[in-house]
Amino acid sequence: MKPRAYGQYCGFARALEVIGERWALLVVRDLLVGPKRFTDLLRGLPGIPSNVLTARLKELEGAGVAQRRVLPRPSRAVVYELTEYGLELEAVVVELGRWGAKNLGDPRPDETITVDSLITALRSTFHPEASRGFRAGYELRVGEIALHARVDDGRVDVAEGSLPGADLIIEAGPGIRAVMAGELSPTDAVQSGTVHLSGDPTLLGRFAEIFRIEPMPGAG
């Protein structure tokens, strides 16, 4: 499938020709978390037809955004990863995620939550200035998904999996969004059962400040 051309000599138009096709930026989002096998990408993007994923990967490879790599023995599996050029899209994905989170609302009936989408969500909503001089390890569990965030004086590292010795473990459903958006106070979230905590409960308030979803302009 030939990528759409807009007929404009413009960097923005050229960018859309590369990553503007449906699913393309979601493939980039998941590859920003780390290299993936084709089956990993297919599993992490529920609803994408395999032929469409094949086409998007081929287009991203052709544009120098992604590349294939064979893992060393004994795996010998083929993974897709972003090139240096592709990794430059991280800031774009983070800012788009931050912008889109303002209009997120509650999940629609047909929407799923994946570990890569949650990792991107925490990276996108992270506010460095709110974590200056603060260090803590958070583990977030949403259903069967577990991920963690290490906050360290204006920096954050977010990755899949549990965090041994986490200062606070947060077990929550999609309702954690309301806490991050300031629609539900940490105290009310605990009392209502929206979240369940293990560890220092005062750190939930800091979590909501550090991983904050900004309101839409004019809201409220």
MDAnalysis code that builds the backbone (N, CA, C; Angstrom):
import MDAnalysis as mda
import numpy as np

u = mda.Universe.empty(660, n_residues=220, atom_resindex=np.repeat(np.arange(220), 3), trajectory=True)
u.add_TopologyAttr("name", ["N", "CA", "C"] * 220)
u.add_TopologyAttr("resid", np.arange(1, 221))
u.add_TopologyAttr("resname", ["MET", "LYS", "PRO", "ARG", "ALA", "TYR", "GLY", "GLN", "TYR", "CYS", "GLY", "PHE", "ALA", "ARG", "ALA", "LEU", "GLU", "VAL", "ILE", "GLY", "GLU", "ARG", "TRP", "ALA", "LEU", "LEU", "VAL", "VAL", "ARG", "ASP", "LEU", "LEU", "VAL", "GLY", "PRO", "LYS", "ARG", "PHE", "THR", "ASP", "LEU", "LEU", "ARG", "GLY", "LEU", "PRO", "GLY", "ILE", "PRO", "SER", "ASN", "VAL", "LEU", "THR", "ALA", "ARG", "LEU", "LYS", "GLU", "LEU", "GLU", "GLY", "ALA", "GLY", "VAL", "ALA", "GLN", "ARG", "ARG", "VAL", "LEU", "PRO", "ARG", "PRO", "SER", "ARG", "ALA", "VAL", "VAL", "TYR", "GLU", "LEU", "THR", "GLU", "TYR", "GLY", "LEU", "GLU", "LEU", "GLU", "ALA", "VAL", "VAL", "VAL", "GLU", "LEU", "GLY", "ARG", "TRP", "GLY", "ALA", "LYS", "ASN", "LEU", "GLY", "ASP", "PRO", "ARG", "PRO", "ASP", "GLU", "THR", "ILE", "THR", "VAL", "ASP", "SER", "LEU", "ILE", "THR", "ALA", "LEU", "ARG", "SER", "THR", "PHE", "HIS", "PRO", "GLU", "ALA", "SER", "ARG", "GLY", "PHE", "ARG", "ALA", "GLY", "TYR", "GLU", "LEU", "ARG", "VAL", "GLY", "GLU", "ILE", "ALA", "LEU", "HIS", "ALA", "ARG", "VAL", "ASP", "ASP", "GLY", "ARG", "VAL", "ASP", "VAL", "ALA", "GLU", "GLY", "SER", "LEU", "PRO", "GLY", "ALA", "ASP", "LEU", "ILE", "ILE", "GLU", "ALA", "GLY", "PRO", "GLY", "ILE", "ARG", "ALA", "VAL", "MET", "ALA", "GLY", "GLU", "LEU", "SER", "PRO", "THR", "ASP", "ALA", "VAL", "GLN", "SER", "GLY", "THR", "VAL", "HIS", "LEU", "SER", "GLY", "ASP", "PRO", "THR", "LEU", "LEU", "GLY", "ARG", "PHE", "ALA", "GLU", "ILE", "PHE", "ARG", "ILE", "GLU", "PRO", "MET", "PRO", "GLY", "ALA", "GLY"])
u.atoms.positions = np.array([
    [0.842, -1.184, 0.000],
    [0.000, 0.000, 0.000],
    [0.881, 1.239, 0.000],
    [0.644, 2.144, -0.945],
    [1.459, 3.344, -1.057],
    [0.993, 4.375, -0.036],
    [1.919, 4.936, 0.773],
    [1.524, 5.933, 1.758],
    [0.876, 7.142, 1.094],
    [-0.018, 7.777, 1.825],
    [-0.714, 8.948, 1.303],
    [0.263, 10.094, 1.107],
    [0.148, 10.792, -0.013],
    [0.961, 11.978, -0.288],
    [0.047, 13.191, -0.299],
    [0.498, 14.278, 0.289],
    [-0.329, 15.476, 0.409],
    [0.005, 16.540, -0.629],
    [1.067, 16.320, -1.382],
    [1.387, 17.265, -2.441],
    [1.846, 18.620, -1.940],
    [2.409, 18.654, -0.730],
    [2.887, 19.921, -0.183],
    [4.340, 19.776, 0.236],
    [5.135, 20.761, -0.132],
    [6.535, 20.763, 0.255],
    [6.637, 21.392, 1.644],
    [6.429, 20.564, 2.644],
    [6.309, 21.042, 4.021],
    [6.739, 19.918, 4.948],
    [7.540, 20.234, 5.955],
    [8.001, 19.218, 6.878],
    [6.869, 18.528, 7.608],
    [5.831, 19.285, 7.968],
    [4.697, 18.695, 8.667],
    [3.957, 17.715, 7.766],
    [3.763, 18.104, 6.505],
    [3.099, 17.209, 5.554],
    [3.930, 15.944, 5.337],
    [5.233, 16.108, 5.246],
    [6.098, 14.948, 5.059],
    [6.024, 14.022, 6.267],
    [5.959, 14.593, 7.462],
    [5.832, 13.778, 8.668],
    [4.541, 12.965, 8.640],
    [3.449, 13.588, 8.207],
    [2.180, 12.872, 8.137],
    [2.217, 11.767, 7.088],
    [2.984, 11.968, 6.033],
    [3.122, 10.907, 5.035],
    [3.810, 9.675, 5.632],
    [4.661, 9.915, 6.619],
    [5.407, 8.812, 7.228],
    [4.636, 8.158, 8.364],
    [4.024, 8.961, 9.225],
    [3.401, 8.408, 10.437],
    [1.916, 8.739, 10.551],
    [1.336, 9.266, 9.486],
    [-0.061, 9.688, 9.554],
    [-1.069, 8.609, 9.219],
    [-0.610, 7.471, 8.690],
    [-1.544, 6.399, 8.372],
    [-2.078, 5.770, 9.661],
    [-3.267, 5.190, 9.577],
    [-3.895, 4.600, 10.759],
    [-2.990, 3.525, 11.370],
    [-2.861, 3.537, 12.674],
    [-2.079, 2.616, 13.487],
    [-0.588, 2.944, 13.529],
    [-0.084, 3.769, 12.618],
    [1.365, 3.980, 12.532],
    [1.941, 4.533, 13.833],
    [1.306, 5.565, 14.389],
    [1.856, 6.156, 15.605],
    [1.695, 5.236, 16.807],
    [0.675, 4.375, 16.793],
    [0.539, 3.416, 17.883],
    [1.637, 2.356, 17.809],
    [2.035, 1.983, 16.608],
    [3.175, 1.077, 16.451],
    [4.435, 1.757, 16.996],
    [4.621, 3.027, 16.652],
    [5.765, 3.785, 17.164],
    [5.704, 3.871, 18.679],
    [4.514, 4.139, 19.227],
    [4.353, 4.213, 20.686],
    [4.865, 2.950, 21.363],
    [4.465, 1.797, 20.852],
    [4.862, 0.545, 21.487],
    [6.345, 0.256, 21.286],
    [6.909, 0.653, 20.138],
    [8.340, 0.442, 19.915],
    [9.186, 1.391, 20.757],
    [8.618, 2.522, 21.176],
    [9.342, 3.410, 22.080],
    [9.531, 2.768, 23.445],
    [8.640, 1.859, 23.813],
    [8.798, 1.125, 25.078],
    [9.950, 0.141, 24.970],
    [10.133, -0.452, 23.771],
    [11.221, -1.386, 23.558],
    [11.018, -2.195, 22.297],
    [12.063, -2.895, 21.835],
    [11.947, -3.746, 20.640],
    [10.856, -4.791, 20.813],
    [10.188, -5.119, 19.717],
    [9.070, -6.057, 19.784],
    [9.134, -7.024, 18.603],
    [8.722, -8.260, 18.865],
    [8.477, -9.190, 17.779],
    [7.150, -8.828, 17.117],
    [6.950, -9.336, 15.909],
    [5.691, -9.068, 15.207],
    [4.512, -9.510, 16.061],
    [4.629, -10.687, 16.669],
    [3.528, -11.201, 17.483],
    [3.294, -10.346, 18.729],
    [4.364, -9.756, 19.280],
    [4.210, -8.861, 20.426],
    [3.400, -7.628, 20.036],
    [3.733, -7.069, 18.871],
    [3.010, -5.896, 18.391],
    [1.549, -6.232, 18.118],
    [1.330, -7.374, 17.517],
    [-0.038, -7.790, 17.194],
    [-0.854, -7.961, 18.477],
    [-0.243, -8.545, 19.498],
    [-0.932, -8.768, 20.764],
    [-1.188, -7.452, 21.496],
    [-0.276, -6.520, 21.373],
    [-0.396, -5.253, 22.087],
    [-1.263, -4.227, 21.398],
    [-1.703, -4.525, 20.178],
    [-2.572, -3.610, 19.430],
    [-3.852, -4.343, 19.048],
    [-4.701, -4.638, 20.018],
    [-5.934, -5.369, 19.713],
    [-6.753, -4.644, 18.652],
    [-7.163, -5.386, 17.651],
    [-7.981, -4.787, 16.602],
    [-7.238, -4.513, 15.316],
    [-5.902, -4.542, 15.346],
    [-5.168, -4.278, 14.105],
    [-5.074, -5.569, 13.289],
    [-5.499, -5.556, 12.034],
    [-5.341, -6.742, 11.187],
    [-3.864, -6.992, 10.917],
    [-3.478, -8.249, 10.814],
    [-2.063, -8.575, 10.625],
    [-1.509, -7.990, 9.331],
    [-2.338, -7.916, 8.278],
    [-1.843, -7.356, 7.023],
    [-1.602, -5.854, 7.142],
    [-2.411, -5.182, 7.969],
    [-2.209, -3.747, 8.185],
    [-0.934, -3.513, 8.989],
    [-0.698, -4.341, 10.007],
    [0.538, -4.216, 10.778],
    [1.748, -4.448, 9.883],
    [1.664, -5.455, 9.014],
    [2.761, -5.720, 8.070],
    [3.021, -4.499, 7.204],
    [1.943, -3.878, 6.706],
    [2.081, -2.706, 5.844],
    [2.690, -1.532, 6.600],
    [2.216, -1.280, 7.851],
    [2.754, -0.158, 8.626],
    [4.240, -0.347, 8.917],
    [4.630, -1.576, 9.281],
    [6.035, -1.834, 9.565],
    [6.895, -1.654, 8.322],
    [6.393, -2.102, 7.192],
    [7.137, -1.949, 5.941],
    [7.316, -0.475, 5.611],
    [6.255, 0.325, 5.832],
    [6.342, 1.759, 5.559],
    [7.312, 2.450, 6.515],
    [7.267, 2.061, 7.791],
    [8.178, 2.665, 8.764],
    [9.624, 2.287, 8.480],
    [9.837, 1.052, 8.022],
    [11.190, 0.641, 7.626],
    [11.647, 1.443, 6.416],
    [10.765, 1.576, 5.428],
    [11.113, 2.305, 4.212],
    [11.444, 3.762, 4.470],
    [10.835, 4.330, 5.509],
    [11.076, 5.733, 5.846],
    [12.261, 5.907, 6.794],
    [12.908, 4.804, 7.174],
    [14.052, 4.886, 8.079],
    [13.671, 5.100, 9.526],
    [12.401, 4.848, 9.877],
    [11.922, 5.037, 11.245],
    [12.141, 3.782, 12.078],
    [11.949, 2.611, 11.470],
    [12.092, 1.333, 12.177],
    [13.016, 0.413, 11.393],
    [13.510, -0.594, 12.078],
    [14.372, -1.571, 11.434],
    [14.186, -2.923, 12.100],
    [14.594, -3.973, 11.388],
    [14.538, -5.323, 11.935],
    [15.917, -5.713, 12.457],
    [15.902, -6.517, 13.524],
    [17.155, -7.004, 14.094],
    [16.949, -8.441, 14.559],
    [17.941, -9.291, 14.295],
    [17.884, -10.682, 14.742],
    [18.568, -10.779, 16.099],
    [17.844, -11.291, 17.089],
    [18.417, -11.436, 18.417],
    [19.484, -12.530, 18.410],
    [20.471, -12.417, 19.267],
    [21.539, -13.427, 19.308],
    [21.017, -14.779, 19.801],
    [21.813, -15.811, 19.557],
    [21.456, -17.143, 20.031],
    [21.292, -17.123, 21.548],
    [20.409, -17.952, 22.108],
    [19.664, -19.020, 21.423],
    [18.331, -18.562, 20.837],
    [17.969, -17.286, 21.043],
    [16.640, -16.839, 20.610],
    [16.502, -16.834, 19.096],
    [17.385, -16.081, 18.445],
    [17.360, -15.925, 16.986],
    [16.047, -15.351, 16.482],
    [15.255, -14.748, 17.380],
    [13.982, -14.153, 16.965],
    [14.248, -12.822, 16.272],
    [13.361, -12.461, 15.381],
    [13.441, -11.178, 14.685],
    [12.580, -10.166, 15.436],
    [13.170, -9.042, 15.782],
    [12.419, -7.994, 16.465],
    [12.460, -6.716, 15.622],
    [11.467, -5.892, 15.849],
    [11.424, -4.556, 15.246],
    [11.806, -3.549, 16.321],
    [12.576, -2.554, 15.919],
    [12.979, -1.509, 16.842],
    [13.072, -0.194, 16.095],
    [13.042, 0.890, 16.829],
    [13.161, 2.200, 16.207],
    [14.622, 2.522, 15.923],
    [14.847, 3.196, 14.825],
    [16.177, 3.689, 14.496],
    [16.437, 4.959, 15.311],
    [17.618, 5.503, 15.175],
    [17.922, 6.772, 15.848],
    [16.949, 7.858, 15.385],
    [16.640, 7.846, 14.094],
    [15.667, 8.789, 13.534],
    [14.293, 8.557, 14.146],
    [13.896, 7.299, 14.283],
    [12.602, 6.978, 14.852],
    [12.494, 7.358, 16.314],
    [13.594, 7.213, 17.057],
    [13.583, 7.550, 18.476],
    [13.343, 9.038, 18.709],
    [13.590, 9.854, 17.695],
    [13.325, 11.282, 17.826],
    [11.831, 11.570, 17.963],
    [10.991, 10.568, 17.666],
    [9.549, 10.746, 17.797],
    [9.073, 10.658, 19.241],
    [9.951, 10.324, 20.175],
    [9.526, 10.171, 21.566],
    [8.876, 11.447, 22.087],
    [9.505, 12.589, 21.844],
    [8.936, 13.849, 22.330],
    [7.581, 14.118, 21.699],
    [7.440, 13.754, 20.426],
    [6.164, 13.943, 19.728],
    [5.081, 13.085, 20.363],
    [5.393, 11.810, 20.611],
    [4.421, 10.882, 21.197],
    [4.045, 11.328, 22.607],
    [5.024, 11.752, 23.399],
    [4.755, 12.203, 24.767],
    [3.837, 13.417, 24.765],
    [4.123, 14.392, 23.908],
    [3.307, 15.601, 23.881],
    [1.905, 15.318, 23.353],
    [1.788, 14.459, 22.356],
    [0.461, 14.087, 21.864],
    [-0.319, 13.335, 22.938],
    [0.369, 12.453, 23.667],
    [-0.291, 11.732, 24.751],
    [-0.760, 12.664, 25.847],
    [0.051, 13.664, 26.168],
    [-0.324, 14.638, 27.203],
    [-1.531, 15.454, 26.745],
    [-1.537, 15.841, 25.480],
    [-2.640, 16.612, 24.912],
    [-3.916, 15.775, 24.868],
    [-3.807, 14.532, 24.414],
    [-4.974, 13.674, 24.301],
    [-5.548, 13.268, 25.640],
    [-4.704, 13.167, 26.672],
    [-5.181, 12.763, 27.994],
    [-6.186, 13.753, 28.562],
    [-6.100, 15.016, 28.151],
    [-7.044, 16.017, 28.643],
    [-8.475, 15.684, 28.240],
    [-8.631, 14.959, 27.148],
    [-9.947, 14.639, 26.614],
    [-10.248, 13.144, 26.723],
    [-9.589, 12.465, 27.641],
    [-9.669, 11.009, 27.699],
    [-10.997, 10.507, 28.250],
    [-11.421, 11.047, 29.380],
    [-12.659, 10.569, 29.993],
    [-12.542, 9.118, 30.439],
    [-13.675, 8.464, 30.637],
    [-13.688, 7.059, 31.021],
    [-13.557, 6.171, 29.795],
    [-13.072, 4.943, 29.962],
    [-12.919, 4.050, 28.807],
    [-14.258, 3.760, 28.132],
    [-14.239, 3.706, 26.816],
    [-15.415, 3.282, 26.077],
    [-15.564, 1.770, 26.215],
    [-16.776, 1.248, 25.990],
    [-17.003, -0.192, 26.183],
    [-16.073, -1.089, 25.370],
    [-15.646, -0.622, 24.202],
    [-14.825, -1.466, 23.332],
    [-13.333, -1.157, 23.433],
    [-12.932, -0.365, 24.420],
    [-11.527, 0.014, 24.534],
    [-10.796, -0.856, 25.551],
    [-9.555, -1.186, 25.222],
    [-8.720, -1.990, 26.104],
    [-7.554, -1.150, 26.630],
    [-6.939, -1.638, 27.687],
    [-5.763, -1.008, 28.269],
    [-4.616, -1.993, 28.159],
    [-3.482, -1.536, 27.647],
    [-2.318, -2.397, 27.492],
    [-1.162, -1.861, 28.331],
    [-0.186, -2.705, 28.567],
    [0.952, -2.268, 29.369],
    [1.706, -1.148, 28.677],
    [1.847, -1.215, 27.352],
    [2.565, -0.160, 26.643],
    [1.804, 1.162, 26.683],
    [0.470, 1.090, 26.620],
    [-0.316, 2.328, 26.687],
    [-0.199, 2.951, 28.077],
    [-0.143, 2.125, 29.125],
    [0.001, 2.658, 30.479],
    [1.396, 3.234, 30.714],
    [2.417, 2.563, 30.185],
    [3.777, 3.098, 30.304],
    [3.853, 4.459, 29.622],
    [3.279, 4.553, 28.431],
    [3.275, 5.825, 27.711],
    [2.475, 6.871, 28.467],
    [1.371, 6.454, 29.101],
    [0.555, 7.395, 29.863],
    [1.342, 8.016, 31.007],
    [2.094, 7.192, 31.745],
    [2.886, 7.734, 32.850],
    [4.017, 8.620, 32.345],
    [4.644, 8.234, 31.252],
    [5.700, 9.076, 30.686],
    [5.135, 10.409, 30.209],
    [3.915, 10.365, 29.658],
    [3.312, 11.574, 29.095],
    [2.818, 12.538, 30.164],
    [2.330, 12.013, 31.277],
    [1.758, 12.870, 32.320],
    [2.767, 13.258, 33.391],
    [3.997, 12.795, 33.263],
    [5.023, 13.111, 34.255],
    [5.372, 14.591, 34.217],
    [5.384, 15.216, 35.396],
    [5.743, 16.629, 35.531],
    [7.038, 16.725, 36.336],
    [8.158, 16.938, 35.674],
    [9.452, 16.953, 36.375],
    [9.503, 17.943, 37.525],
    [8.908, 19.132, 37.327],
    [9.002, 20.167, 38.358],
    [8.321, 19.743, 39.655],
    [7.322, 18.861, 39.561],
    [6.604, 18.411, 40.757],
    [7.381, 17.358, 41.539],
    [8.460, 16.855, 40.936],
    [9.230, 15.798, 41.606],
    [10.631, 16.243, 42.002],
    [10.897, 17.552, 41.928],
    [12.217, 18.044, 42.327],
    [12.472, 17.726, 43.801],
    [13.614, 17.143, 44.086],
    [13.971, 16.812, 45.454],
    [13.198, 15.640, 46.035],
    [12.493, 14.894, 45.199],
    [11.654, 13.789, 45.670],
    [12.097, 12.492, 45.016],
    [12.132, 11.442, 45.817],
    [12.496, 10.119, 45.305],
    [11.531, 9.086, 45.864],
    [11.005, 8.255, 44.983],
    [10.096, 7.192, 45.425],
    [9.924, 6.186, 44.303],
    [9.604, 4.970, 44.699],
    [9.317, 3.926, 43.726],
    [7.854, 3.536, 43.818],
    [7.159, 3.611, 42.697],
    [5.737, 3.269, 42.639],
    [5.541, 2.011, 41.795],
    [4.633, 1.169, 42.253],
    [4.187, 0.041, 41.435],
    [2.693, 0.225, 41.182],
    [2.297, 0.145, 39.938],
    [0.904, 0.326, 39.559],
    [0.380, -0.976, 38.971],
    [-0.718, -1.466, 39.524],
    [-1.349, -2.680, 39.028],
    [-2.745, -2.334, 38.530],
    [-2.983, -2.648, 37.267],
    [-4.298, -2.437, 36.663],
    [-4.731, -3.771, 36.079],
    [-5.624, -4.453, 36.775],
    [-5.993, -5.804, 36.353],
    [-4.776, -6.714, 36.428],
    [-4.475, -7.382, 35.327],
    [-3.330, -8.283, 35.279],
    [-2.037, -7.566, 34.898],
    [-2.138, -6.290, 34.609],
    [-0.977, -5.507, 34.184],
    [-0.248, -4.949, 35.402],
    [1.066, -5.069, 35.393],
    [1.892, -4.476, 36.446],
    [3.009, -3.675, 35.787],
    [3.203, -2.455, 36.256],
    [4.309, -1.626, 35.783],
    [4.804, -0.809, 36.963],
    [5.936, -0.176, 36.787],
    [6.479, 0.599, 37.889],
    [7.113, 1.882, 37.388],
    [7.230, 2.817, 38.303],
    [7.850, 4.108, 37.993],
    [8.800, 4.472, 39.120],
    [10.051, 4.715, 38.759],
    [11.042, 5.199, 39.733],
    [11.188, 6.706, 39.520],
    [10.787, 7.467, 40.498],
    [10.883, 8.922, 40.445],
    [12.134, 9.352, 41.195],
    [12.952, 10.170, 40.542],
    [14.232, 10.549, 41.150],
    [14.568, 11.995, 40.804],
    [14.116, 12.910, 41.636],
    [14.521, 14.320, 41.552],
    [14.387, 14.892, 40.138],
    [13.171, 14.894, 39.609],
    [12.921, 15.492, 38.299],
    [13.056, 14.531, 37.142],
    [13.373, 13.277, 37.416],
    [13.484, 12.270, 36.368],
    [12.591, 11.085, 36.705],
    [12.228, 10.329, 35.673],
    [11.400, 9.150, 35.912],
    [11.821, 8.042, 34.964],
    [11.754, 6.834, 35.474],
    [11.983, 5.642, 34.660],
    [10.758, 4.763, 34.827],
    [10.068, 4.511, 33.716],
    [8.839, 3.720, 33.745],
    [9.074, 2.450, 32.937],
    [8.693, 1.316, 33.505],
    [8.911, 0.050, 32.815],
    [7.875, -0.973, 33.268],
    [7.784, -2.042, 32.502],
    [6.856, -3.122, 32.813],
    [7.366, -3.929, 34.004],
    [6.419, -4.501, 34.748],
    [6.773, -5.411, 35.823],
    [6.651, -4.803, 37.201],
    [6.711, -5.670, 38.200],
    [6.621, -5.224, 39.587],
    [7.942, -4.583, 40.017],
    [7.895, -3.935, 41.171],
    [9.080, -3.249, 41.697],
    [9.324, -3.706, 43.127],
    [10.298, -4.609, 43.322],
    [10.612, -5.047, 44.686],
    [10.973, -3.857, 45.563],
    [10.379, -3.794, 46.752],
    [10.668, -2.706, 47.664],
    [10.004, -1.398, 47.303],
    [8.953, -1.437, 46.485],
    [8.248, -0.213, 46.101],
    [7.749, 0.522, 47.340],
    [7.848, 1.848, 47.314],
    [7.371, 2.652, 48.436],
    [5.845, 2.648, 48.503],
    [5.203, 2.511, 47.345],
    [3.748, 2.447, 47.320],
    [3.307, 1.573, 46.151],
    [2.417, 0.644, 46.451],
    [1.794, -0.184, 45.422],
    [0.354, 0.277, 45.281],
    [-0.017, 0.637, 44.060],
    [-1.367, 1.123, 43.783],
    [-2.087, 0.091, 42.933],
    [-3.160, -0.449, 43.464],
    [-4.010, -1.346, 42.692],
    [-5.250, -0.560, 42.304],
    [-5.476, -0.440, 41.004],
    [-6.565, 0.417, 40.543],
    [-7.091, -0.056, 39.202],
    [-8.262, 0.415, 38.881],
    [-8.817, 0.235, 37.548],
    [-8.660, 1.531, 36.791],
    [-9.442, 1.729, 35.743],
    [-9.376, 2.974, 34.980],
    [-9.677, 4.214, 35.818],
    [-10.266, 4.009, 37.013],
    [-10.582, 5.140, 37.871],
    [-9.376, 5.913, 38.348],
    [-8.177, 5.367, 38.196],
    [-6.977, 6.098, 38.575],
    [-6.838, 7.380, 37.767],
    [-7.453, 7.407, 36.570],
    [-7.412, 8.610, 35.741],
    [-8.038, 9.788, 36.472],
    [-9.163, 9.540, 37.183],
    [-9.841, 10.616, 37.900],
    [-8.954, 11.198, 38.989],
    [-8.137, 10.359, 39.624],
    [-7.204, 10.837, 40.641],
    [-6.129, 11.695, 39.981],
    [-5.592, 11.220, 38.869],
    [-4.535, 11.952, 38.165],
    [-5.052, 13.270, 37.585],
    [-6.345, 13.318, 37.272],
    [-6.948, 14.530, 36.692],
    [-7.465, 15.479, 37.762],
    [-7.349, 15.091, 39.037],
    [-7.828, 15.950, 40.107],
    [-9.329, 15.930, 40.284],
    [-10.000, 14.996, 39.649],
    [-11.459, 14.892, 39.761],
    [-11.870, 14.117, 41.019],
    [-10.949, 13.348, 41.542],
    [-11.190, 12.537, 42.728],
    [-9.974, 12.662, 43.637],
    [-10.206, 13.066, 44.879],
    [-9.080, 13.241, 45.792],
    [-8.500, 11.883, 46.182],
    [-7.224, 11.837, 46.522],
    [-6.630, 10.568, 46.965],
    [-7.390, 9.942, 48.123],
    [-7.832, 10.766, 49.079],
    [-8.575, 10.231, 50.224],
    [-9.873, 9.585, 49.781],
    [-10.634, 10.277, 48.920],
    [-11.901, 9.741, 48.436],
    [-11.673, 8.494, 47.576],
    [-10.572, 8.469, 46.836],
    [-10.274, 7.310, 45.993],
    [-10.060, 6.067, 46.836],
    [-9.380, 6.240, 47.973],
    [-9.144, 5.107, 48.869],
    [-10.441, 4.699, 49.557],
    [-11.175, 5.675, 50.076],
    [-12.397, 5.377, 50.818],
    [-13.465, 4.744, 49.931],
    [-13.500, 5.120, 48.654],
    [-14.500, 4.577, 47.742],
    [-14.095, 3.232, 47.156],
    [-12.851, 2.827, 47.397],
    [-12.371, 1.568, 46.842],
    [-11.902, 1.680, 45.406],
    [-11.797, 2.914, 44.909],
    [-11.296, 3.107, 43.547],
    [-9.861, 2.633, 43.436],
    [-9.087, 2.835, 44.500],
    [-7.711, 2.347, 44.556],
    [-7.513, 1.595, 45.858],
    [-6.595, 0.645, 45.828],
    [-6.173, -0.077, 47.029],
    [-4.667, 0.087, 47.141],
    [-4.207, 0.413, 48.336],
    [-2.801, 0.764, 48.518],
    [-2.087, -0.216, 49.434],
    [-0.796, -0.390, 49.137],
    [0.115, -1.106, 50.028],
    [1.371, -0.259, 50.129],
    [1.694, 0.176, 51.354],
    [2.837, 1.052, 51.523],
    [2.409, 2.364, 52.157],
    [3.170, 3.406, 51.924],
    [2.918, 4.716, 52.511],
    [1.758, 5.397, 51.775],
    [0.573, 5.528, 52.400],
    [-0.577, 6.091, 51.692],
    [-0.419, 7.567, 51.330],
    [0.448, 8.278, 52.049],
    [0.626, 9.703, 51.738],
    [1.274, 9.897, 50.367],
    [1.896, 8.849, 49.846],
    [2.571, 8.961, 48.555],
    [1.591, 8.961, 47.385],
    [0.329, 8.630, 47.639],
    [-0.648, 8.695, 46.553],
    [-0.878, 10.139, 46.126],
    [-0.900, 11.042, 47.105],
    [-1.049, 12.454, 46.772],
    [0.094, 12.963, 45.917],
    [1.319, 12.543, 46.239],
    [2.472, 12.939, 45.434],
    [2.382, 12.328, 44.038],
    [1.918, 11.094, 43.963],
    [1.726, 10.442, 42.663],
    [0.795, 11.274, 41.797],
    [-0.322, 11.730, 42.377],
    [-1.298, 12.513, 41.615],
    [-0.734, 13.862, 41.167],
    [0.177, 14.417, 41.965],
    [0.804, 15.684, 41.585],
    [1.844, 15.485, 40.486],
    [2.599, 14.411, 40.606],
    [3.711, 14.167, 39.683],
    [3.209, 13.652, 38.335],
    [2.220, 12.757, 38.364],
    [1.633, 12.219, 37.133],
    [0.252, 12.852, 36.982],
    [0.253, 14.089, 36.546],
    [-0.957, 14.919, 36.535],
    [-1.505, 15.101, 35.134],
    [-2.806, 14.867, 35.005],
    [-3.491, 15.131, 33.739],
    [-4.068, 16.533, 33.813],
    [-3.635, 17.404, 32.921],
    [-4.095, 18.778, 32.927],
    [-5.521, 18.850, 32.374],
    [-6.334, 19.798, 32.880],
    [-7.695, 19.959, 32.363],
    [-7.685, 20.605, 30.974],
    [-8.746, 20.388, 30.222],
    [-8.879, 21.062, 28.941],
    [-9.083, 22.551, 29.180],
    [-8.522, 23.391, 28.327],
    [-8.736, 24.842, 28.487],
    [-10.228, 25.166, 28.499],
    [-10.627, 25.963, 29.478],
    [-12.037, 26.349, 29.569],
    [-12.893, 25.360, 30.318],
    [-12.319, 24.219, 30.712],
    [-13.115, 23.229, 31.439],
    [-13.408, 23.730, 32.837],
    [-14.595, 23.405, 33.319],
    [-14.990, 23.798, 34.671],
    [-15.407, 25.238, 34.746],
])
